[in-house]
């Protein structure tokens, strides 16, 4: 059996394969509420054989959304809407997770296809918050969070985790990457606080670790909890791989089951060396040095490449994003490319080219 199509068990959850759908913003919710688009979008990956489907960055408060079109999990109506999606995914033998998020200083935007970037109050916009009043390049200056507000957000993430389970999600991922709120706290380039949440690595990681501990306490010991991090700011004086390794050790000790390793997003002008698998080496270092399972992501499009990443011991699973957008049946096709026979939806059986001997 290939590594890509071998099962992976974390806690009490077994994933049928290691070809996973990365969370991808769709900007298609209304006041945090999803609809038919998300059912079809995420459902198509389930009929396409993905082992895990991660729903996009989903805010635990209304002000935590990236855009006015981003989804949430801060009320019961949102729970019921997500339940329609998770129920369908489960009929297809896939697992589904949600990325619990807060956009921090990169919040309150319009959708990418709108005529202007930032939402006014009349359009449903709000003032963004951050660890410090330092703007992301080209964005409005955010307001620095108070310590009381940080405490409130810890509670909000735990409540969001409970709602996620009520909505039927199998996996929870805390979004601490791509220049959003937790990454802003982690990086000294965006965190100039002089209290217990700024300065040393321990202090900059405190907020994230508090949230992880609160989420683990809320959901119990059986639920898989992941964290997505950006392994590097690609900028001198910024967040780097050495700090990512140390953070990953702490996250493992706090009850995190897998580190989803991405990079960048906190410095607009950073030069990122893009290329197939350009972030794999980060996942490999964290897996080896922090002794924690990892998933790699980033321009992984080829079945043989995905298989090699797993065979090399660089990661325990691979996340694909645009490759699944281009072809929601990527996993079914990858299995055929690797001459692996996996389960197909019965409605698709006539399309198989590789069958059991």
MIDREN-770255 format. One record per residue (C-alpha): x, z, y; residue in three letters; residue number from 1; chain. Coordinates in pm, 1 decimal. Each point is the difference from the previous one (the first is absolute). Example, Ala and Ser with C-alpha at 12.3 -4.5 7.8 and 13.67 -1.06 7.14 Angstrom:
# MIDREN-770255
+----------+----------+----------+------+------+-------+
:     east :       up :    north : resn : resi : chain :
+----------+----------+----------+------+------+-------+
:   1230.0 :    780.0 :   -450.0 :  ALA :    1 :     A :
:    137.0 :    -66.0 :    344.0 :  SER :    2 :     A :
+----------+----------+----------+------+------+-------+
This chain:
# MIDREN-770255
+----------+----------+----------+------+------+-------+
:     east :       up :    north : resn : resi : chain :
+----------+----------+----------+------+------+-------+
:      0.0 :      0.0 :      0.0 :  UNK :    1 :     A :
:    119.5 :    -78.1 :    349.9 :  UNK :    2 :     A :
:     58.0 :    285.4 :    242.6 :  UNK :    3 :     A :
:   -240.9 :   -150.2 :    254.0 :  UNK :    4 :     A :
:   -286.3 :     15.3 :   -248.2 :  UNK :    5 :     A :
:     84.8 :    327.4 :   -166.5 :  UNK :    6 :     A :
:   -216.8 :    302.8 :     86.2 :  UNK :    7 :     A :
:    113.5 :    273.6 :    237.1 :  UNK :    8 :     A :
:   -136.3 :    353.6 :    -10.1 :  UNK :    9 :     A :
:     16.3 :    237.0 :    296.0 :  UNK :   10 :     A :
:   -163.8 :    337.4 :    -55.1 :  UNK :   11 :     A :
:   -331.8 :    -73.6 :   -175.1 :  UNK :   12 :     A :
:    -28.2 :   -361.7 :    118.9 :  UNK :   13 :     A :
:    124.7 :   -296.9 :   -203.1 :  UNK :   14 :     A :
:     39.1 :   -335.5 :    173.2 :  UNK :   15 :     A :
:    -34.2 :   -297.6 :   -235.0 :  UNK :   16 :     A :
:    286.1 :   -182.5 :    170.0 :  UNK :   17 :     A :
:    247.9 :     31.0 :    285.0 :  UNK :   18 :     A :
:   -111.2 :   -297.6 :    210.9 :  UNK :   19 :     A :
:   -165.1 :    180.5 :    288.7 :  UNK :   20 :     A :
:   -179.0 :   -115.2 :    313.9 :  UNK :   21 :     A :
:    152.8 :    135.7 :    318.0 :  UNK :   22 :     A :
:   -231.6 :    139.5 :    270.0 :  UNK :   23 :     A :
:    -75.6 :   -276.1 :    251.8 :  UNK :   24 :     A :
:   -195.2 :     42.7 :    323.1 :  UNK :   25 :     A :
:   -311.6 :   -216.5 :     25.4 :  UNK :   26 :     A :
:   -129.9 :    112.9 :    342.8 :  UNK :   27 :     A :
:   -352.8 :    -59.3 :   -129.0 :  UNK :   28 :     A :
:   -169.4 :    340.1 :     18.3 :  UNK :   29 :     A :
:   -252.8 :    105.5 :    264.1 :  UNK :   30 :     A :
:     44.6 :    349.8 :    142.4 :  UNK :   31 :     A :
:    203.4 :     82.8 :   -308.6 :  UNK :   32 :     A :
:   -264.1 :   -128.0 :   -242.9 :  UNK :   33 :     A :
:     86.1 :   -272.1 :   -252.2 :  UNK :   34 :     A :
:   -238.9 :   -265.2 :   -126.8 :  UNK :   35 :     A :
:    -24.1 :   -307.1 :   -220.0 :  UNK :   36 :     A :
:    342.1 :   -134.9 :    101.4 :  UNK :   37 :     A :
:    181.8 :    290.9 :   -160.0 :  UNK :   38 :     A :
:   -203.1 :    -20.5 :   -318.8 :  UNK :   39 :     A :
:     89.7 :   -365.9 :    -45.2 :  UNK :   40 :     A :
:    359.4 :     36.5 :    124.8 :  UNK :   41 :     A :
:     94.8 :    297.5 :   -218.6 :  UNK :   42 :     A :
:   -225.8 :   -101.1 :   -285.2 :  UNK :   43 :     A :
:    179.0 :   -331.9 :    -33.3 :  UNK :   44 :     A :
:    324.7 :    181.5 :    -81.1 :  UNK :   45 :     A :
:   -176.8 :    199.0 :   -270.0 :  UNK :   46 :     A :
:   -125.6 :   -320.0 :   -165.9 :  UNK :   47 :     A :
:    356.3 :   -130.5 :     35.8 :  UNK :   48 :     A :
:    160.9 :    259.7 :   -225.8 :  UNK :   49 :     A :
:    180.5 :    229.3 :    247.0 :  UNK :   50 :     A :
:     91.9 :    338.5 :   -147.0 :  UNK :   51 :     A :
:    -54.0 :    184.6 :    328.6 :  UNK :   52 :     A :
:   -173.9 :   -116.9 :    315.0 :  UNK :   53 :     A :
:     77.2 :    191.6 :    316.8 :  UNK :   54 :     A :
:   -261.9 :    -14.0 :    272.9 :  UNK :   55 :     A :
:    137.8 :    -39.8 :    349.4 :  UNK :   56 :     A :
:    100.7 :    268.5 :    252.5 :  UNK :   57 :     A :
:   -314.6 :    211.1 :     27.2 :  UNK :   58 :     A :
:    -14.8 :    252.4 :    279.8 :  UNK :   59 :     A :
:    -89.8 :    365.3 :    -47.5 :  UNK :   60 :     A :
:   -126.6 :     19.3 :    359.5 :  UNK :   61 :     A :
:   -153.9 :   -262.0 :    226.4 :  UNK :   62 :     A :
:    301.5 :     21.9 :    232.6 :  UNK :   63 :     A :
:    235.4 :    -57.9 :   -292.5 :  UNK :   64 :     A :
:   -104.4 :   -362.4 :    -48.3 :  UNK :   65 :     A :
:    245.8 :   -274.3 :     80.2 :  UNK :   66 :     A :
:   -271.9 :   -221.8 :    144.7 :  UNK :   67 :     A :
:   -368.8 :      8.5 :     81.8 :  UNK :   68 :     A :
:    -46.8 :   -196.8 :   -323.8 :  UNK :   69 :     A :
:    178.1 :    240.8 :   -235.8 :  UNK :   70 :     A :
:   -180.8 :    210.3 :   -260.9 :  UNK :   71 :     A :
:    -30.5 :    375.3 :    -26.9 :  UNK :   72 :     A :
:    -83.4 :    291.8 :   -224.5 :  UNK :   73 :     A :
:   -118.9 :    258.4 :    248.0 :  UNK :   74 :     A :
:   -373.1 :      1.1 :    -86.4 :  UNK :   75 :     A :
:   -233.1 :    -24.7 :   -297.7 :  UNK :   76 :     A :
:   -136.1 :   -344.8 :     88.9 :  UNK :   77 :     A :
:    352.4 :   -137.3 :    -39.3 :  UNK :   78 :     A :
:     30.7 :    172.6 :   -337.2 :  UNK :   79 :     A :
:   -310.4 :   -177.3 :   -129.8 :  UNK :   80 :     A :
:    119.4 :   -338.3 :    126.9 :  UNK :   81 :     A :
:    334.7 :     37.7 :   -176.8 :  UNK :   82 :     A :
:   -179.1 :    107.5 :   -319.2 :  UNK :   83 :     A :
:   -145.0 :   -350.0 :    -36.2 :  UNK :   84 :     A :
:    353.7 :   -139.5 :    -12.3 :  UNK :   85 :     A :
:    152.3 :    257.8 :   -233.1 :  UNK :   86 :     A :
:   -289.0 :    -24.0 :   -244.5 :  UNK :   87 :     A :
:     51.1 :   -375.0 :    -32.4 :  UNK :   88 :     A :
:    377.5 :     26.1 :    -37.8 :  UNK :   89 :     A :
:    -43.4 :    245.4 :   -283.2 :  UNK :   90 :     A :
:   -215.7 :   -248.3 :   -192.6 :  UNK :   91 :     A :
:    307.8 :   -224.8 :    -13.9 :  UNK :   92 :     A :
:    238.5 :    262.6 :   -149.3 :  UNK :   93 :     A :
:    209.0 :     19.6 :    318.5 :  UNK :   94 :     A :
:     83.7 :    314.2 :    191.5 :  UNK :   95 :     A :
:    -60.8 :     24.1 :    372.1 :  UNK :   96 :     A :
:    165.7 :    215.0 :    265.2 :  UNK :   97 :     A :
:    -37.5 :     52.0 :    371.6 :  UNK :   98 :     A :
:    265.6 :     38.2 :    265.9 :  UNK :   99 :     A :
:    -89.1 :    299.8 :    217.3 :  UNK :  100 :     A :
:    138.6 :    -61.6 :    344.8 :  UNK :  101 :     A :
:     33.6 :     78.8 :    368.2 :  UNK :  102 :     A :
:    135.7 :   -270.9 :    227.3 :  UNK :  103 :     A :
:    149.7 :    231.2 :    263.1 :  UNK :  104 :     A :
:    135.0 :   -185.4 :    303.2 :  UNK :  105 :     A :
:    -87.9 :   -337.8 :   -155.4 :  UNK :  106 :     A :
:   -373.1 :     74.1 :      6.0 :  UNK :  107 :     A :
:   -294.4 :   -134.2 :    202.3 :  UNK :  108 :     A :
:     71.8 :   -370.1 :    -26.5 :  UNK :  109 :     A :
:   -237.0 :   -291.3 :    -26.9 :  UNK :  110 :     A :
:     -1.1 :   -218.4 :   -311.1 :  UNK :  111 :     A :
:    287.0 :   -250.6 :    -33.9 :  UNK :  112 :     A :
:   -227.5 :   -296.8 :     66.0 :  UNK :  113 :     A :
:   -153.3 :    145.9 :    318.3 :  UNK :  114 :     A :
:     98.4 :   -139.0 :    338.8 :  UNK :  115 :     A :
:    183.8 :    313.6 :    119.1 :  UNK :  116 :     A :
:    201.5 :    268.4 :   -180.2 :  UNK :  117 :     A :
:   -135.6 :    338.9 :    106.5 :  UNK :  118 :     A :
:   -353.4 :    138.9 :     -8.5 :  UNK :  119 :     A :
:   -150.6 :    132.8 :    320.2 :  UNK :  120 :     A :
:   -235.5 :    297.7 :      2.2 :  UNK :  121 :     A :
:   -293.8 :   -241.0 :     29.7 :  UNK :  122 :     A :
:    122.5 :   -176.9 :   -315.4 :  UNK :  123 :     A :
:     27.8 :    326.1 :   -193.7 :  UNK :  124 :     A :
:    364.5 :     74.4 :     83.9 :  UNK :  125 :     A :
:    161.8 :    340.2 :     49.2 :  UNK :  126 :     A :
:    329.2 :    156.3 :    110.9 :  UNK :  127 :     A :
:    256.5 :     -2.9 :   -277.7 :  UNK :  128 :     A :
:    191.8 :    314.2 :    -96.9 :  UNK :  129 :     A :
:    353.3 :     46.3 :   -131.6 :  UNK :  130 :     A :
:    267.7 :    264.9 :    -52.6 :  UNK :  131 :     A :
:    135.5 :    -77.0 :    348.1 :  UNK :  132 :     A :
:   -120.4 :   -199.3 :    298.9 :  UNK :  133 :     A :
:    216.0 :   -299.6 :    -91.9 :  UNK :  134 :     A :
:   -166.7 :   -339.5 :    -23.1 :  UNK :  135 :     A :
:     59.2 :   -258.6 :   -269.4 :  UNK :  136 :     A :
:    134.6 :   -308.2 :    176.9 :  UNK :  137 :     A :
:   -279.9 :   -175.7 :    188.4 :  UNK :  138 :     A :
:   -257.8 :    269.4 :    -76.7 :  UNK :  139 :     A :
:   -157.7 :    259.9 :    232.8 :  UNK :  140 :     A :
:    176.5 :    336.2 :     24.9 :  UNK :  141 :     A :
:   -156.3 :    246.3 :   -249.0 :  UNK :  142 :     A :
:    -80.2 :    364.4 :     54.9 :  UNK :  143 :     A :
:    214.5 :    255.5 :   -186.0 :  UNK :  144 :     A :
:   -188.2 :    202.6 :   -259.7 :  UNK :  145 :     A :
:    -27.6 :    374.9 :     40.9 :  UNK :  146 :     A :
:     81.1 :    228.9 :   -290.9 :  UNK :  147 :     A :
:   -370.8 :     87.6 :    -27.1 :  UNK :  148 :     A :
:    -81.3 :   -370.0 :    -31.8 :  UNK :  149 :     A :
:    261.1 :    -36.5 :   -274.6 :  UNK :  150 :     A :
:   -170.7 :    285.9 :   -184.6 :  UNK :  151 :     A :
:   -333.6 :   -181.9 :     36.8 :  UNK :  152 :     A :
:    147.5 :   -319.2 :   -141.9 :  UNK :  153 :     A :
:    130.1 :    184.6 :   -305.6 :  UNK :  154 :     A :
:   -358.2 :    109.1 :    -64.5 :  UNK :  155 :     A :
:   -127.3 :   -354.6 :     67.2 :  UNK :  156 :     A :
:    235.2 :   -150.9 :   -258.9 :  UNK :  157 :     A :
:   -110.6 :    252.2 :   -261.4 :  UNK :  158 :     A :
:   -364.4 :    -77.0 :     79.4 :  UNK :  159 :     A :
:     73.6 :   -373.6 :    -19.1 :  UNK :  160 :     A :
:    157.8 :     52.2 :   -341.4 :  UNK :  161 :     A :
:   -313.0 :    177.5 :   -124.5 :  UNK :  162 :     A :
:   -220.4 :   -280.4 :    131.9 :  UNK :  163 :     A :
:    227.9 :   -254.6 :   -168.4 :  UNK :  164 :     A :
:    -62.5 :    164.5 :   -336.6 :  UNK :  165 :     A :
:   -372.8 :     13.8 :     71.4 :  UNK :  166 :     A :
:     21.3 :   -373.0 :     76.5 :  UNK :  167 :     A :
:    143.4 :    -65.1 :   -346.4 :  UNK :  168 :     A :
:    365.2 :    -68.9 :     78.2 :  UNK :  169 :     A :
:    248.2 :     68.2 :   -280.9 :  UNK :  170 :     A :
:    312.7 :     24.9 :    215.9 :  UNK :  171 :     A :
:     75.2 :    133.6 :    346.7 :  UNK :  172 :     A :
:    286.5 :   -129.9 :    211.2 :  UNK :  173 :     A :
:    107.6 :    163.5 :    325.4 :  UNK :  174 :     A :
:    122.4 :   -260.3 :    247.4 :  UNK :  175 :     A :
:    329.3 :    120.4 :    148.6 :  UNK :  176 :     A :
:    149.9 :   -343.1 :     72.2 :  UNK :  177 :     A :
:     -3.4 :   -291.9 :    244.5 :  UNK :  178 :     A :
:     21.6 :    195.2 :    323.0 :  UNK :  179 :     A :
:   -327.5 :    186.0 :    -41.5 :  UNK :  180 :     A :
:    -46.3 :    370.9 :     65.6 :  UNK :  181 :     A :
:    202.8 :    161.6 :   -278.5 :  UNK :  182 :     A :
:    282.8 :   -252.7 :     40.4 :  UNK :  183 :     A :
:     -2.7 :     76.0 :    373.4 :  UNK :  184 :     A :
:     55.1 :    367.1 :    -80.2 :  UNK :  185 :     A :
:    276.2 :    -79.4 :   -249.2 :  UNK :  186 :     A :
:    204.6 :   -226.1 :    226.6 :  UNK :  187 :     A :
:    209.3 :    153.7 :    279.5 :  UNK :  188 :     A :
:    -62.5 :   -318.1 :    198.6 :  UNK :  189 :     A :
:   -366.6 :     90.9 :     43.9 :  UNK :  190 :     A :
:     10.8 :    378.5 :    -36.8 :  UNK :  191 :     A :
:    153.9 :    198.6 :    284.9 :  UNK :  192 :     A :
:   -188.1 :    323.1 :    -61.8 :  UNK :  193 :     A :
:    177.3 :    332.1 :     47.6 :  UNK :  194 :     A :
:   -234.2 :    207.9 :   -217.1 :  UNK :  195 :     A :
:    -25.1 :     45.2 :   -376.8 :  UNK :  196 :     A :
:    -89.9 :   -368.9 :    -40.2 :  UNK :  197 :     A :
:    305.6 :   -146.6 :    170.6 :  UNK :  198 :     A :
:    379.3 :      4.1 :    -14.8 :  UNK :  199 :     A :
:    128.9 :     58.2 :   -353.2 :  UNK :  200 :     A :
:   -103.2 :   -209.4 :   -298.9 :  UNK :  201 :     A :
:   -183.7 :    301.0 :   -139.9 :  UNK :  202 :     A :
:   -201.8 :     29.7 :    320.5 :  UNK :  203 :     A :
:    -74.0 :   -372.1 :     28.9 :  UNK :  204 :     A :
:   -122.2 :     -3.4 :   -360.7 :  UNK :  205 :     A :
:   -208.4 :    316.1 :     36.1 :  UNK :  206 :     A :
:   -328.3 :   -170.9 :     98.1 :  UNK :  207 :     A :
:      9.3 :   -245.6 :   -289.8 :  UNK :  208 :     A :
:     92.8 :    269.6 :   -250.4 :  UNK :  209 :     A :
:   -281.3 :    223.4 :    124.5 :  UNK :  210 :     A :
:   -246.3 :   -285.2 :    -50.6 :  UNK :  211 :     A :
:    131.8 :    -75.9 :   -348.4 :  UNK :  212 :     A :
:    -35.0 :    364.7 :    -98.9 :  UNK :  213 :     A :
:   -352.7 :     16.5 :    146.4 :  UNK :  214 :     A :
:   -104.1 :   -318.7 :   -179.2 :  UNK :  215 :     A :
:    146.2 :    114.6 :   -332.5 :  UNK :  216 :     A :
:   -180.7 :    333.2 :     33.8 :  UNK :  217 :     A :
:   -327.1 :   -178.6 :     80.4 :  UNK :  218 :     A :
:      6.2 :   -250.9 :   -286.8 :  UNK :  219 :     A :
:    153.0 :    214.0 :   -273.1 :  UNK :  220 :     A :
:    265.9 :    -75.6 :   -256.0 :  UNK :  221 :     A :
:   -144.5 :   -307.8 :   -172.6 :  UNK :  222 :     A :
:    -24.4 :   -246.5 :    290.8 :  UNK :  223 :     A :
:    284.5 :   -240.0 :     72.9 :  UNK :  224 :     A :
:    137.8 :     43.0 :    352.7 :  UNK :  225 :     A :
:    245.7 :   -253.4 :    142.1 :  UNK :  226 :     A :
:    172.6 :    -30.3 :    335.8 :  UNK :  227 :     A :
:    103.1 :   -325.0 :    165.3 :  UNK :  228 :     A :
:    311.3 :     34.8 :    214.0 :  UNK :  229 :     A :
:    214.4 :   -229.3 :    208.1 :  UNK :  230 :     A :
:    348.1 :     53.1 :   -141.4 :  UNK :  231 :     A :
:    176.5 :   -112.3 :    317.8 :  UNK :  232 :     A :
:    -58.7 :    -69.0 :    368.9 :  UNK :  233 :     A :
:    286.1 :   -254.2 :    -12.4 :  UNK :  234 :     A :
:    114.5 :    150.9 :    330.2 :  UNK :  235 :     A :
:    296.3 :    228.3 :     81.6 :  UNK :  236 :     A :
:   -116.0 :    357.5 :     49.9 :  UNK :  237 :     A :
:   -326.5 :    -66.6 :   -180.9 :  UNK :  238 :     A :
:   -148.6 :     92.1 :   -334.4 :  UNK :  239 :     A :
:    221.3 :   -112.5 :   -287.7 :  UNK :  240 :     A :
:     32.0 :    -14.4 :   -376.8 :  UNK :  241 :     A :
:    194.4 :    326.5 :    -28.4 :  UNK :  242 :     A :
:   -283.7 :    187.6 :    169.3 :  UNK :  243 :     A :
:   -251.1 :   -192.6 :   -213.2 :  UNK :  244 :     A :
:    170.4 :    121.9 :   -317.4 :  UNK :  245 :     A :
:     -7.6 :    360.5 :    117.3 :  UNK :  246 :     A :
:   -363.2 :    -30.1 :    109.6 :  UNK :  247 :     A :
:    -90.6 :   -151.1 :   -336.7 :  UNK :  248 :     A :
:    150.8 :    300.2 :   -178.8 :  UNK :  249 :     A :
:   -217.7 :    230.9 :    209.0 :  UNK :  250 :     A :
:   -306.4 :   -215.2 :    -60.3 :  UNK :  251 :     A :
:     59.6 :     11.0 :   -376.1 :  UNK :  252 :     A :
:     25.3 :    378.4 :     14.9 :  UNK :  253 :     A :
:   -323.1 :     12.7 :    202.1 :  UNK :  254 :     A :
:   -187.7 :   -185.4 :   -272.7 :  UNK :  255 :     A :
:     36.1 :   -369.0 :     87.3 :  UNK :  256 :     A :
:      4.7 :   -223.7 :   -306.7 :  UNK :  257 :     A :
:    146.6 :   -323.3 :    136.1 :  UNK :  258 :     A :
:    170.5 :   -122.2 :    317.2 :  UNK :  259 :     A :
:   -120.2 :   -339.7 :    119.2 :  UNK :  260 :     A :
:    310.7 :   -131.2 :    175.8 :  UNK :  261 :     A :
:    -33.3 :   -232.3 :    297.1 :  UNK :  262 :     A :
:    201.4 :    -10.8 :    324.4 :  UNK :  263 :     A :
:     -9.1 :    -66.7 :    373.1 :  UNK :  264 :     A :
:   -291.1 :      6.1 :    241.4 :  UNK :  265 :     A :
:    107.4 :    270.1 :    245.1 :  UNK :  266 :     A :
:    233.5 :   -209.2 :    217.8 :  UNK :  267 :     A :
:   -138.5 :   -330.0 :    123.9 :  UNK :  268 :     A :
:    342.3 :   -151.9 :     65.4 :  UNK :  269 :     A :
:    160.6 :     97.4 :   -333.0 :  UNK :  270 :     A :
:    169.1 :   -278.4 :   -194.4 :  UNK :  271 :     A :
:   -133.3 :      8.8 :   -355.4 :  UNK :  272 :     A :
:    184.3 :   -204.7 :   -265.2 :  UNK :  273 :     A :
:   -304.1 :   -171.9 :   -148.9 :  UNK :  274 :     A :
:     24.7 :   -169.0 :   -338.4 :  UNK :  275 :     A :
:   -145.6 :     27.5 :   -350.1 :  UNK :  276 :     A :
:     13.5 :    363.3 :   -110.4 :  UNK :  277 :     A :
:    180.7 :    107.7 :    317.2 :  UNK :  278 :     A :
:   -120.4 :    360.1 :    -41.5 :  UNK :  279 :     A :
:     70.6 :     37.0 :   -372.4 :  UNK :  280 :     A :
:    336.9 :    166.3 :     54.6 :  UNK :  281 :     A :
:   -170.8 :    277.1 :    197.6 :  UNK :  282 :     A :
:   -243.8 :     67.3 :   -285.8 :  UNK :  283 :     A :
:    292.6 :      2.6 :   -244.0 :  UNK :  284 :     A :
:    198.1 :    255.4 :    201.7 :  UNK :  285 :     A :
:   -299.0 :    229.9 :     39.4 :  UNK :  286 :     A :
:    -87.6 :    -25.6 :   -369.5 :  UNK :  287 :     A :
:    355.3 :     83.3 :   -105.8 :  UNK :  288 :     A :
:     96.0 :    260.4 :    260.6 :  UNK :  289 :     A :
:   -331.7 :    179.4 :     51.2 :  UNK :  290 :     A :
:   -100.6 :    -23.5 :   -367.0 :  UNK :  291 :     A :
:   -353.0 :   -114.2 :     80.5 :  UNK :  292 :     A :
:   -194.1 :   -308.6 :   -112.3 :  UNK :  293 :     A :
:    -10.0 :   -280.0 :    256.1 :  UNK :  294 :     A :
:   -180.4 :   -324.1 :     70.4 :  UNK :  295 :     A :
:    163.3 :   -284.7 :    186.5 :  UNK :  296 :     A :
:   -167.0 :   -241.9 :    239.3 :  UNK :  297 :     A :
:    104.5 :   -285.0 :    227.4 :  UNK :  298 :     A :
:      3.5 :   -375.5 :    -61.7 :  UNK :  299 :     A :
:    -33.6 :     41.5 :   -375.7 :  UNK :  300 :     A :
:   -189.2 :   -311.4 :   -106.5 :  UNK :  301 :     A :
:    144.7 :   -117.6 :   -332.0 :  UNK :  302 :     A :
:    -89.5 :    144.5 :   -341.1 :  UNK :  303 :     A :
:    358.0 :    -21.3 :   -128.2 :  UNK :  304 :     A :
:    128.9 :    177.0 :    310.8 :  UNK :  305 :     A :
:   -255.9 :    278.2 :    -40.1 :  UNK :  306 :     A :
:     99.7 :     40.1 :   -363.2 :  UNK :  307 :     A :
:    368.9 :     13.7 :     93.0 :  UNK :  308 :     A :
:    -59.1 :    277.4 :    254.6 :  UNK :  309 :     A :
:   -157.8 :    213.2 :   -270.2 :  UNK :  310 :     A :
:    256.2 :    -88.6 :   -265.8 :  UNK :  311 :     A :
:    282.4 :     89.8 :    237.4 :  UNK :  312 :     A :
:   -144.0 :    348.0 :     47.2 :  UNK :  313 :     A :
:    -44.2 :    -54.8 :    371.9 :  UNK :  314 :     A :
:   -365.4 :    103.4 :     -3.4 :  UNK :  315 :     A :
:   -281.9 :    106.9 :   -229.4 :  UNK :  316 :     A :
:   -255.4 :   -244.0 :    143.3 :  UNK :  317 :     A :
:    -12.5 :   -286.1 :    247.7 :  UNK :  318 :     A :
:   -244.2 :    -41.5 :    287.6 :  UNK :  319 :     A :
:    -85.9 :   -350.8 :    114.8 :  UNK :  320 :     A :
:   -188.2 :    -82.5 :    317.7 :  UNK :  321 :     A :
:    -10.5 :   -358.5 :    127.1 :  UNK :  322 :     A :
:     51.0 :   -134.8 :   -352.6 :  UNK :  323 :     A :
:   -331.1 :    159.8 :    -98.9 :  UNK :  324 :     A :
:   -167.6 :   -128.2 :    316.7 :  UNK :  325 :     A :
:    108.0 :   -352.9 :    -90.4 :  UNK :  326 :     A :
:   -106.1 :     45.8 :   -360.7 :  UNK :  327 :     A :
:   -219.9 :    297.5 :    -97.5 :  UNK :  328 :     A :
:     62.3 :    -96.9 :   -364.9 :  UNK :  329 :     A :
:    376.1 :     49.3 :     40.2 :  UNK :  330 :     A :
:     20.6 :    255.1 :   -281.5 :  UNK :  331 :     A :
:   -184.9 :   -221.5 :   -249.3 :  UNK :  332 :     A :
:    226.1 :   -292.0 :     84.9 :  UNK :  333 :     A :
:    314.3 :    214.9 :    -11.7 :  UNK :  334 :     A :
:    -89.3 :    117.6 :   -349.1 :  UNK :  335 :     A :
:    -30.9 :   -360.0 :   -115.5 :  UNK :  336 :     A :
:    330.2 :    -89.2 :    166.4 :  UNK :  337 :     A :
:    165.2 :    285.1 :   -193.2 :  UNK :  338 :     A :
:   -186.5 :    -98.0 :   -321.5 :  UNK :  339 :     A :
:   -179.7 :    332.7 :     -1.8 :  UNK :  340 :     A :
:   -357.2 :     26.4 :   -126.7 :  UNK :  341 :     A :
:   -207.2 :    244.6 :    205.2 :  UNK :  342 :     A :
:   -369.6 :     66.9 :     46.2 :  UNK :  343 :     A :
:   -192.1 :   -257.5 :    203.5 :  UNK :  344 :     A :
:   -356.0 :     26.1 :    129.5 :  UNK :  345 :     A :
:   -220.3 :   -157.2 :   -263.7 :  UNK :  346 :     A :
:   -134.7 :   -237.2 :    264.0 :  UNK :  347 :     A :
:    351.4 :   -145.1 :     41.7 :  UNK :  348 :     A :
:    101.5 :    -28.2 :   -366.1 :  UNK :  349 :     A :
:    -36.3 :   -378.7 :     -7.8 :  UNK :  350 :     A :
:    282.2 :    -27.0 :    257.1 :  UNK :  351 :     A :
:    262.2 :    168.6 :   -218.3 :  UNK :  352 :     A :
:    298.0 :   -206.3 :   -108.2 :  UNK :  353 :     A :
:    193.6 :    272.1 :   -187.4 :  UNK :  354 :     A :
:   -186.6 :    155.1 :   -291.3 :  UNK :  355 :     A :
:     82.7 :    245.3 :   -273.7 :  UNK :  356 :     A :
:    158.9 :   -166.3 :   -305.9 :  UNK :  357 :     A :
+----------+----------+----------+------+------+-------+
